[in-house]
Amino acid sequence: MVLSYDQGVSSEPLLGRTLGEHFSLIAAGNPERPAVIDCVRGKTLSYADLKERVDLLARGFIRLGIERGDRIGIWSTNNTEWVITQLAAAEVGGILVNINPAYRTHELEYALRQSGVKLLVVIPNFKSSDYLSMLNGLVHNLFCREGDHDLTCLPDLKHIVVIGNDLELQGKLMSFDRVIAMGGELPRVELEKRMAELQFDDPINIQYTSGTTGLPKGVTLSHHNILNNALLAARAMELDGNSRFCIPLPFYHCGGMISSSLATMSVGGTVVIPCPFFNEEDVLKALEKYKCTHVCGVPTMFIGQLEHAEFSKFDLSSMMGGFMAGAPCPVQLMKRVAEKMHMAHVVILYGLTEASPLMTATSVHDSLEIRATTVGRAVPGIEVKIVDPVSGAVIPRGMQGEILSRGHGVMLGYWNNPGATADAIDKSGWLHSGDLGVMNEQGLINITGRKKDMIIRGGENIYPREIEEVMHEHASIAQAQVFGVPDENLGEEVAAWVMLKQGSTTTPKEIAEWLKERISYFKIPRYIKIVTEYPMTVTGKCQKFAMRELMIQELGLESAAQIQTA
């Protein structure tokens, strides 16, 4: 009997250096190569340009009193300044706090207070969100002279740096360019001294989880966590100095920041920023105009591009690969992306923020069948095991259980939350993912669902992922999301929200009839709703809990929802 345990191996050693040290080496070796292309501004920075801006901002941070371990928050959509801020924070030993651009005032206050942000980098506004007005609601008299500021809500916050051109700032606000100019007034040797003090195990980043219950937890990651995980993502996709990686995933999220941006720069490639916030047409334009070789996204992003009315008009012949991650990836979608978007080398990356985020990956050398049906094997230096969710015992290969990982990717812990840290990482150092999966004889892993997503219908355990995979084979269905709703007799019933392919028509009854030939009767959704959009997170993940609440109201299941269960 072979147990569900495996570990990733490689002849390449892990990197024992800080992010600042590694970036300095890459920039020195590729000074003229494009580092960042900002499509919105039509601006390109070479590695030499980027290194100069990063160093100046870092020295500006030192002039503003940023010490090793101080928290530097960034509340912004994707732009070049985001990348510069991240690297500058690393050079001075600051801990970058990623703040979701969708946060409202109370969520912002929690993140700033809980992490103790000392300096906040922010954009003035985006779409309907006025970030400075929201800040003014927390830092009263924000726009008035220094002595009138009321920092009762945010006692740790000392500086607010605003990204943008031609800004008329006053009070506690200063411009991004002003801080860079201040950096030019500090001798370079002061930054060199600071960088020499840093250790690769120092914390470098706090990312807040977006859990559906309870307050967000601040996942704390080190230089070692992030740098090695980024390089492993690059290796899985075979990125190199000629890669042009288009990144529509938000930088505040680990998929955009680590597995995409840092992965690309870890090997001297070019980061292409197509838009501040995901828009399928902007991404397609960027892929064509800048002859991108790779792109990333969650499944819904790829569906949006494939279903764009003018998709066939875009020249994507330069494309080679990229990755899909962040949510279960339908097999049929992987095959469409590989064929229609010229992404023959598209891979699956799997993990979670607490794992920096990569735990497993497929590679460009795996067959499309493997890349379409599994999340690959443990990445180098990471151990993976699958255990019985109740007993915690490692189970035989081929059986379903919870996926755990251990190794260099496991977070330092949740910021100022030892209780939650102990719940996530056991005494042996294993990180509990909360995901259910199966490991086959070759060590390949298939994700079968979330422990919390499992539907229990009249004593039958039903895993939404299985039903979704079948529904994605339907000729008219672009995407399906399956979840449970309360039922007075069975405990739960199966529900599905379905998005149709452009120009396709079908009915819930026809879909149910089609499913009868393909899955067991008790797995067929009792409630099927055809929709044009899903409730989504900023990162493009579908919010099944929101769909469930809407269905409870729509179907009048409030009384069933109140029934308590063990």
N, C-alpha and C positions, 0 to 999 in steps of 0.2 A: 504494500500500500504506500503510495507516494502522497505526502502531505502537501497542502496548499501553502508552500513556503518557497520563496525564490529571492535572489539578490542580483542586482545589476553589476556587471564587471566590465572593465575597460583597461586597456594598456596605457591610457592617458591619465596622469595623476590629477587630483583636485588642485585648484588654485589656492595657494596659501598667501593671498595678498588682499589688501583693501580694494574697494571699488575705485577709489581715486588713483591708486597706484596702477591698476590695470588700465584705466582710461588713459592715463598719461602715456603708458607704453604704446597703446593702440594709436593715439594721436601722433606721437613722435614717429611712428612707423608709416603713417598714412596721411601726412599733412595736407596734401592737395586733394585727397579724395573727398567727395561730397559726404558729409555726415548726416545732415538733416535737410530735407526739402519740405518747406511749408507751402502747401499748394494754395491756401487761402491768400497768403501774402505774396506768393510768387517769389519767395526768397530762399536761397540755398546757402548753407554754411558748410565750409570745408571743415575737416577735422582740426586744422590749425585755427580757423575762425572760432569754432566751438570751444576749443581748449582755452583760447584767450578770454572769451566771454565767461566761461565757467570760473576761471581763476580770478577774474576781476570781481565777479559776484561773490565768490568765496571770501575774498579779502574785504569786500564791503560788509559781509556778514560779521567778520571778525571786528571790524571797526564799530559795528552796532552792538558789540558785546556778546556775540554768540559764542558760547563755550562748548567744549566737548560734552555731548549728552543732552544739550538743549534741544527742544522740539521746535522744528520749523514746519509750519502747516502750509499746505497749498490747496487752494479752493478755486479750481479752474477747469475749463474744458481743455481739450488737446491743443497745444501750440508749442512753438519752439522754446518759449520761456519755461514751460513745464520741464522739459529735458534739461535745460541749463540749471534750473533750481535744484533738481534732483541730484545732479552731479556735483554742484557747488556745496550742497548740504553734506554730501559724502566726504568731500575734501576737508571740511572744517570739523568733521566728527559730529555733526548735528544729526538728529533723528527726524527724517521727513515724515510728516503726518499727512496721509492722503485723505482728502475730504471730498466726499461725493458731491458733484456739482448740482445734484437734484435736492440736496438737503434744504430744508426750510429752517427757520430761525431756531426752533427748539432743538432740532437735531444738530445744528451747527454748534450751539452752545454746549451741548453734551460732549461733542468730540473735542472742542477746544479746552473745556474744563477738565475732562477726564484725562487727557494727555498732557495738559499743562503747556499748551503752545505758547512760546515766547515771541515768535515772529511769524506773521501770516502773510503769505503771498496770495493775491486775489485778483481776479479780473473784475472790472466795474459792473458788468452786466452780461447777460446772455439770454436772448429771446425775452420771455416775460419775467425773468428773474433779475431783480436789482440787488446785487450782492452787497453794495455799499449801504443801501437803505436797511437791509437786514442786519448788517453789522452795527449800524447806528442804533438799531433797536436794542442791541446788547451793550455797546459802548456808548452810553448816552453822551451827547454833545461831541460826537466823534469829529465833527467838522470845525469845532471851535478850538481856540488856543489851548495849549497843553494843560494849563492849570485847571481847566474846567471839565476835564474828562472824568467820567464816572466809571471806574473799572471794577465795581463791586461784583458784577457777574463773572468777569474774566480777570482775576487778579494777576495771573501770570503773563498776560499779553502786553508786550512792551512796544511792538512795532507792527505796522500794517503797510505792506508794500504792494502797490497797485500796478498791474501790467497794462500797458496801453500807451498810445502816442498822443501828444498834445493835450495832456491832462492838466487841468487846473485844480491842483490839490492844495488842501490846507489842513490845519489841525494836526491830527495824529497820522495823517496819510503822507506817504512819500512814494515817488515813482520808482519803478524797477530800474530805469536808466540812471536815476540819481544814485541808487545804491551801487551800481556798477561804476559810476564815476567816483564815488567814495573809495571804492576798491583800488582805483588807480593812485590814490594818495597814501596807500599803505605799502611799504616795501615787500617785495615778493618773498624775501627770506622769512617773513612772519608766517606766511602760509606754508612754506616748506617745513618750518619748525612744527606747526600744528599737524601736518600730514604725517610727520615722522613719529608723532606720539601715538597715533591710532593703531589699534589692533583689529585683525580681521574678524574676531569674534564679538566686537563691539556692536551694539544695536544700531541700526541704520534706518529703519523704516517701521511705521505703524500703519496698518491697514485695518479699517473697521469692517467687521463682518456685517452682512445685511440680513441677519436672521429674521425669520417671520415672527418670532416671539422674543420677548425680553429686550433689554438694552443691547446695542451693538458692543462687541468685544474687540479690543485693539490688538490684533495679531502683530507681534513684535518680531522682526526679522533682522538678521545680522548681515554684515558685508559677505561673510562666508556663505550664508544661506542664499542670498540673492545672486551673487556673482557666479557661483558654480551652477546654480539652477538655470541661469540665463545661458551659460555656455552649453549646458546639456541640451537645452531646447535648440540651440543653434546646430549642435551636432546631429540631433534627430532629423532636422530639416536639411542638413548639409549646406548651411549658409556659409558664405565666404565674403571676401572683400568686394566681389562683383554683384552681390545680392542687393536688390532694391526692394525693401519690405514695406508695403503699404499697410498702415495700422489704423483701422477704424475703431478698434476696441479702445475704451477710455483708459488714459494713462493712470487714473487713480486706482484702477483695478490691476491685479497681478498679471492677468493675461496680456494687457496692453503694455504695462510698465516693464515686466520682467521677461516674459516669454516672447515678446515681440521687440520692443525698443532696445532693451539691454542685450537681448540675444543677438540682435543685429549688430550693435556697436561692439559687442564682445569679440567679434571677428573682423571688425573694420568695415562692415557693410553700411548701406545708406538707409536711414529711416525716412519714410515718406508719410507725411501727415496730410491726409486727403481732405479733412474737414474737422471743425471743432467737435462735432457730435455726429454720430453715424447718420449718413444719408446715402442710400444705395446709388443714386446717380452720381454724386460727388466721388464716390469710391471708384465706380466704373470709369469716370473721366480721368481720374488720377492713374489708374492702371494703364490706360491707353497712352496718355500724354507723357508720362514719365517712364514708360516702358518697364513697369515693375515686374519683378520676377516672383514675388511672394505676396500673399495677403493672408490675414487671419480673421477670425470671427466666430461667433456662436452660430448655431444652425439657422436661427431666424434671419441673421444678416445675409447669409449665403442665399437663403430662399428669396429674400427681398431683391437681391441682385439678379438671380435667375429669372424671377417673375417680372422684372422691369419691362415695361412696354417696348423699349427700344434696345433691349439687351443685345440682340443680334447685330446691331449696328456698331458695336464697340469692338475695336481690334485688340484682342487679348493674347495675341500670338507670342508676346514676350514672357508670358506667365509660365512658371515651372511648378510651383508648389505653395506651401504654406501650412497652416494648421486650422483645425476645427476643434473647439473645446468649450467648456463652460456649461454644457448641458448635454443630455443624451443626443448622440448624432445618428440620425436615421440612416440605415444602410443605403437606401435608394438615393438619398441626398448626396452621400459621399460619391457615389458612382456618377451622378449628374455633374457634380462639381469637377471631378477629375476629367470628364469628357467635355462638357460645355465650356468650362472656364480654362481649358488647357492646363489644368493643374494635376498632371499625371503623378506628381510627387507629393500630393497633399497627405498630411499625416494627422493622426489623432494624438493630442496631448491630454493627459488626465492627471488630476490632482486637486488640491484645494489650497486656499490662501495659507492655511496653517502649515502647509508642506512646501511653501516658497515659490511656486505652487506644484511643481512637477513631481509626480510619484512614478508614473509609467508613461511610456510613449511607444508608438509604432515608429518605424523608420522608413526612409525612402526605398530601402532594399526589400522591405516586406511586400508580399503580393497585395494587389488591390483588395482581394478578398479578405486578407488579414487586416488590412487597414480599414476596411469597411465594416468589419464585424467584431473587432476587438479594440481595446485601448492599449494593446501592446504588452511589453514586459517591463519589469522594474528597471529604472534608469540606473546608470553606473553609480555605485556607492550607496544605493538605497536598498533596504530589505523590505519585502512585502510578504505579508501572510494573510490568510483568510480564516476567520475563526467563527465558531458557533456564537451567535449574538447573545445567547443566554449563559452558557458555561465559560466562554472565552477560550475554549480549547481549539487548537488548530485542526481543521477538518481535512478529509481526503480531497484530492483534486477531483474536480467534476461536481462537487457539492457547493451549494450556495451559502454564503456567510458574509460577515462584515469584513471590509478591507482595512487593514492596518499597515502603517509604514514606520520605518525607523532609519535614521541616518542623518547625513549632513543637511537635508532639507527641512527637518523638523524645526518649527519655530522656537524662539527662546521662551515664549510663553505669551499669555495675554497681559497687556500692560496694566499693572496695578490690580491684577485680578487672579491671585493665587488659587482661589477655589475653582474657578472655571478652568484654569490651566491644569490642575490636578484631575479634573473630570475628562479632559481631552487627551492628556499624555499620562500613561500609566507608569508604575514604578520601574518598569523595565525599559522605559523610553519609547514605547510604541504609541504612535499617534492614531487615535480612532477616527476614521473618516466619516462614519455614519452612512456610507454607501454599501450596498450589497453587490456581490459579484461572485463569479466562478472562475477558477484558474484551471486551464486544461493541462494536458500532459507536457506540453511544450513551454509552460510557464506563461502563456498568453492569457490575459484577463478580459472577461466580458462583464460589463456593468449591467446588472439586472434591475436596479432600482435603488431607492432610498429607504432606509429603515422606517422613516416617518411617512413615506409615500404609500407604503403597502396598504392595500384595501382588504379588509376582512369582511367578506359577504357570506353571511350564514355559515361561518366556520371555514370557508374556503379562503386561502391566502391568494390574493390577486396582485400581480406586479404590473403597474401601468406601462412600463417600458415594453413589455412583451406585446401588449395590445397595440401600442403606438407603432411598433415595427411592422405589424401586419397591416395596419391602416395606411401606412405610407406606401404600400404596394398598390393601393387603389389608383386607378388611372386619373381620377379627378381630384385627388387629395394632395395638397401641397404640404400641409402640416396638420398633425393631430396631437392634442394634449388630453391625456386621460387622468382622471382623478376620482376620488370617492366623495359621495354626498350621503348624509344621514338617512337611514330608513328605519321606521319603527319596528318592522318585523325581522329584517335581515341584519340590522346593525348598520350596514352600509350598502349602497348601490353604486354601480359604475356609471360615470358620466364622461362625456367627451365633447370637447370643442374642436371644431374642424374648420380649417381654412382651405378653400378650393384653389386649384390652379387657375391662372388667368384664362377666361373664356370657357371654363368647364362648368357643368351643371350636374347636380345630383340632389337627392333628398335624404333626410335622416333615415327614412324607411328603407330606401334603396341601399344605403350603406349597411344597415343592420342585416338586411337580407344577404348582402354580399359576404358579411362576416360569418354568417351561419355555416358556410362551407369551409371555414378556415380556422376557427377557434372554438373552444368549448362554450356551450350555451351560457354558462354562468359568468363568462368573461365578456360577453357582448354587452356594450353599454346600453343601459336602459334609457338613458337620456343622451341624445345626440343633438348638438346645436351647431349650426353653420354660422360662422362669424367672419368678419373682415379684419379683425385685429384682436390681439390678446393684451391683457394687462401685463406690463413689462417693467423690469428694473432698468436702470440706466445702462447696464451692461448687456441688455438684450435677453435676459433670462425671463422666461414666462413665469408669472406668479400664480401657481395653482391654488394657493390658499385664497387669493382674490376671486378666482373663477368659482371656487367652491362657495364662497360667501354670496356671490351674485346668484348662483343657482339655487341656493337655499331660499333666498328672497323670491326669486322668480317662480319657483315650484311650490312655495308655501310650506317649506319643510322646517320652519322654526321650532315647532314642538318636538320633532324628531331630533333636532340638533341639541335639545336640552336634556335628552336622556343620558344619564351618566353610565359609563361602562368601566369595567375593571382595567 
